[in-house]
Amino acid sequence: MQHRQPAKVSQTGAAQMTKGPFPVPPHDDTSHTWHHNDTVLTDDQMRGGQAILDDMGVRLASRMPGFGAMLEEAEFGAIPDHIKWGRPEPIRWAQADR
């Protein structure tokens, strides 16, 4: 799994900590989603963003709920596929190599 080391919080992140949880990012070509492989994205969907941040030692709040109790395991693969649909090939290739 990525991000095993505690992450350092940037000045932007530190400023955001005083404002509350980060907003939901867009799933367009600029999204941070493309920095993670499908395994990480699936773990995030199953357990929720807060569990991932806690594992990483990041002191930020997440609004992303976990859907592990609501979806079947096979359904989780459809979510990244849907998000990736329509993205330019170079972005899909880079994300697949992560």
C-alpha positions as a LaTeX table, in Angstrom:
\begin{tabular}{lrrr}
\hline
Residue & $x$ (\AA) & $y$ (\AA) & $z$ (\AA) \\
\hline
Met1 & 0.00 & 0.00 & 0.00 \\
Gln2 & 1.23 & 3.50 & $-0.75$ \\
His3 & 1.85 & 6.22 & 1.81 \\
Arg4 & 3.02 & 4.02 & 4.69 \\
Gln5 & 5.27 & 6.76 & 6.08 \\
Pro6 & 3.56 & 9.58 & 8.01 \\
Ala7 & 2.97 & 12.36 & 5.57 \\
Lys8 & 4.25 & 15.87 & 6.08 \\
Val9 & 1.53 & 18.46 & 5.96 \\
Ser10 & 2.17 & 21.34 & 3.57 \\
Gln11 & 1.36 & 24.94 & 4.46 \\
Thr12 & $-1.80$ & 24.58 & 2.38 \\
Gly13 & $-2.73$ & 21.41 & 4.27 \\
Ala14 & $-1.98$ & 23.04 & 7.61 \\
Ala15 & $-4.19$ & 25.98 & 6.70 \\
Gln16 & $-6.93$ & 23.57 & 5.59 \\
Met17 & $-6.77$ & 21.75 & 8.95 \\
Thr18 & $-8.16$ & 24.86 & 10.62 \\
Lys19 & $-11.07$ & 24.97 & 8.13 \\
Gly20 & $-12.22$ & 21.36 & 8.44 \\
Pro21 & $-12.29$ & 18.48 & 5.97 \\
Phe22 & $-11.03$ & 18.93 & 2.45 \\
Pro23 & $-13.74$ & 19.26 & $-0.18$ \\
Val24 & $-14.36$ & 16.35 & $-2.54$ \\
Pro25 & $-11.80$ & 16.58 & $-5.37$ \\
Pro26 & $-12.92$ & 16.66 & $-8.97$ \\
His27 & $-12.39$ & 13.45 & $-10.93$ \\
Asp28 & $-11.13$ & 15.27 & $-13.99$ \\
Asp29 & $-7.67$ & 15.40 & $-15.56$ \\
Thr30 & $-6.33$ & 17.47 & $-12.62$ \\
Ser31 & $-7.51$ & 15.09 & $-9.90$ \\
His32 & $-5.25$ & 13.65 & $-7.24$ \\
Thr33 & $-7.07$ & 10.36 & $-7.90$ \\
Trp34 & $-4.57$ & 9.63 & $-10.69$ \\
His35 & $-1.71$ & 9.52 & $-8.16$ \\
His36 & $-3.01$ & 6.21 & $-6.78$ \\
Asn37 & $-3.26$ & 2.73 & $-8.22$ \\
Asp38 & $-6.54$ & 0.80 & $-8.26$ \\
Thr39 & $-5.62$ & $-1.15$ & $-5.10$ \\
Val40 & $-5.30$ & 2.08 & $-3.10$ \\
Leu41 & $-8.49$ & 3.52 & $-4.60$ \\
Thr42 & $-10.39$ & 0.33 & $-3.74$ \\
Asp43 & $-9.06$ & 0.35 & $-0.16$ \\
Asp44 & $-10.16$ & 3.99 & 0.14 \\
Gln45 & $-13.65$ & 3.11 & $-1.10$ \\
Met46 & $-13.99$ & 0.10 & 1.18 \\
Arg47 & $-12.69$ & 1.62 & 4.42 \\
Gly48 & $-13.23$ & 5.32 & 3.86 \\
Gly49 & $-10.89$ & 8.27 & 3.66 \\
Gln50 & $-10.50$ & 8.75 & 7.40 \\
Ala51 & $-9.18$ & 5.21 & 7.90 \\
Ile52 & $-6.61$ & 5.78 & 5.17 \\
Leu53 & $-5.50$ & 9.13 & 6.62 \\
Asp54 & $-5.27$ & 7.61 & 10.09 \\
Asp55 & $-3.12$ & 4.75 & 8.74 \\
Met56 & $-0.83$ & 7.32 & 7.13 \\
Gly57 & $-0.54$ & 9.38 & 10.31 \\
Val58 & $-2.08$ & 12.41 & 8.59 \\
Arg59 & $-3.95$ & 14.71 & 10.96 \\
Leu60 & $-6.64$ & 15.78 & 8.54 \\
Ala61 & $-10.32$ & 14.95 & 8.41 \\
Ser62 & $-11.98$ & 13.19 & 5.49 \\
Arg63 & $-15.60$ & 13.28 & 4.41 \\
Met64 & $-15.18$ & 10.12 & 2.31 \\
Pro65 & $-17.26$ & 7.35 & 3.89 \\
Gly66 & $-16.35$ & 3.69 & 3.58 \\
Phe67 & $-18.67$ & 1.56 & 1.50 \\
Gly68 & $-17.34$ & $-1.87$ & 2.52 \\
Ala69 & $-20.56$ & $-2.86$ & 4.26 \\
Met70 & $-22.77$ & $-1.66$ & 1.40 \\
Leu71 & $-21.15$ & $-3.07$ & $-1.74$ \\
Glu72 & $-20.02$ & $-6.49$ & $-2.86$ \\
Glu73 & $-16.30$ & $-6.90$ & $-3.49$ \\
Ala74 & $-16.85$ & $-7.26$ & $-7.26$ \\
Glu75 & $-18.66$ & $-3.90$ & $-7.34$ \\
Phe76 & $-15.60$ & $-2.01$ & $-6.12$ \\
Gly77 & $-13.79$ & $-2.57$ & $-9.43$ \\
Ala78 & $-16.56$ & $-0.76$ & $-11.27$ \\
Ile79 & $-15.97$ & 2.49 & $-9.38$ \\
Pro80 & $-12.39$ & 3.20 & $-10.58$ \\
Asp81 & $-13.41$ & 2.00 & $-14.06$ \\
His82 & $-16.23$ & 4.54 & $-14.09$ \\
Ile83 & $-13.97$ & 7.34 & $-12.83$ \\
Lys84 & $-11.33$ & 6.51 & $-15.47$ \\
Trp85 & $-13.86$ & 6.36 & $-18.30$ \\
Gly86 & $-13.28$ & 9.24 & $-20.69$ \\
Arg87 & $-9.89$ & 10.23 & $-19.27$ \\
Pro88 & $-7.14$ & 10.74 & $-21.85$ \\
Glu89 & $-4.97$ & 7.69 & $-22.51$ \\
Pro90 & $-1.76$ & 9.23 & $-21.06$ \\
Ile91 & $-3.51$ & 9.73 & $-17.70$ \\
Arg92 & $-4.91$ & 6.20 & $-17.71$ \\
Trp93 & $-1.48$ & 4.77 & $-18.61$ \\
Ala94 & 0.27 & 6.76 & $-15.86$ \\
Gln95 & $-2.30$ & 5.68 & $-13.28$ \\
Ala96 & $-2.04$ & 2.03 & $-14.36$ \\
Asp97 & 1.75 & 2.15 & $-13.80$ \\
Arg98 & 1.42 & 3.29 & $-10.18$ \\
\hline
\end{tabular}
